Amino acid sequence: MEHETRSARQLWVEEERGRRRMPDPVRNAAVRAVMITSVTLIQGVVAFYCTVAGAWLAFPMTVTAVASTVVATWSVLDVWITRQVWRQRNGVVSAPSSTARPSVRTRHDEGRAEATPLSEAA
């Protein structure tokens, strides 16, 4: 009986994603950041093992790992900057939330309309 219920269920169920695909420049920056960060981590591991083993390569690998850490930090910041620039240039639809205050002009116009008597408006 249990075997029959297992076979009746689907193995893969396709669900709609709530988030859209990242824009191309942002995705390119993110892929670049992942590649640079992974190389930096590999350099750090190699530098650690060379130091433990007492190999001559320990000092050069440590120096390059430190330099790569700076580059990796910048590449991660580049993703954030690219995302913000893309949003500003290509316009994200922005609507005020329900908690947003009305603008001063609309409040002023509403106040003026309430202050005007109906006999003058006609």
N, C-alpha and C positions, 0 to 999 in steps of 0.2 A: 504494500500500500504506500509506504513512504517512497519507494523507488518510483512509483507512478507519478506522485506529485512533484518530484524533482524533475522528471523529464518533461512535465507539462509546463513548467516555468521557462521563461526565456532566459538565455544566458546573458544577452546584451539588450539593454533597453535604451533607446535613443531619447534623450531629453533635450528640450530647448535650453540653450545657454542664455543666461541673463545678461552677460557682458559681451560687447562687440569686440571685434578684432582690433588690436592696436594699430595706429597709423604707421605707415612704412618707415618714416624717419625714426620714430620712437622704437619700433621693433628692431631696426638696424642698430641703434645705440644699445639696446638691451642685449642683443646677441654679442656685440662687440665687448660689452662689459662682462658678460659671462665668460667669454673666451679669455680675456685678459685676467680675470679673477682666478680662473682655473689654472692658468699658467703660473700665476703668482703663488698659488697654494702648492703646486708641484715643486716650484723652486724652493719654497720654504721647507718642504719635506726633505728634498735632496740636500739642502744646506744643513738641516738637522742631522741627517744620517752621516754626512761627510764630517761634521764636527764630532759626532760620537765615535766614528771610526778613526779620526785623526788624519784624514786625508788632506792633501795639499789644496784640494778644490773647495774646502770649507769656507775660506775667507772670500774668494771671488763669488761663490754662490750666495753667501750672506749679503754681500754688497748689492748684488743684482736683485736679491729678494727684497731688500729694503727699497731700492729704486722702483721695483715693480709694484710694491705696495702703494707708493705715491701715485703711480700711473693708474692702478686699479681703483684707488679712491676717486681720482678724477673721472674715470670712465663711468663709475656708478653715479657720480654727480651729473655727468653729461646726460644720462638717461633722464634724470629729473628735470634738468634745464631744457632738454629737447622737448619733453612732454609739455612743459609750461609754455614754451615758445609756440609749439604747434597749436595749443589751445587758444593762445592769443591771436595768432594769425588766421586760423581757420574758423574761429568763432564757435564757441560752445553756446548752445541755446541756453540762455539764463533767464529764469523767471523768478520773481520774488517769492519767497516762501509765505506761508499763511501768517507767520509771526513778524513779517517785515512791516515796518511802519509805512504808512502812506507818505508820499512826498509832501513837502511844505506847500507847493503850489496847489495840489489837490485839496489839502486841508484848508487853504486860504479860500479857494473857490467855493468849497462847501460851506464855509463860514459866511461868506458873502451872500450866497444863495439863501441861507437861513435868515440872515439879517434883513434881506429885502422883503418888504410887505407885499402881499399878493395884489393889492390895489395898484401898486406902482409897476408890477411886472406885466400887467395887462394893458 
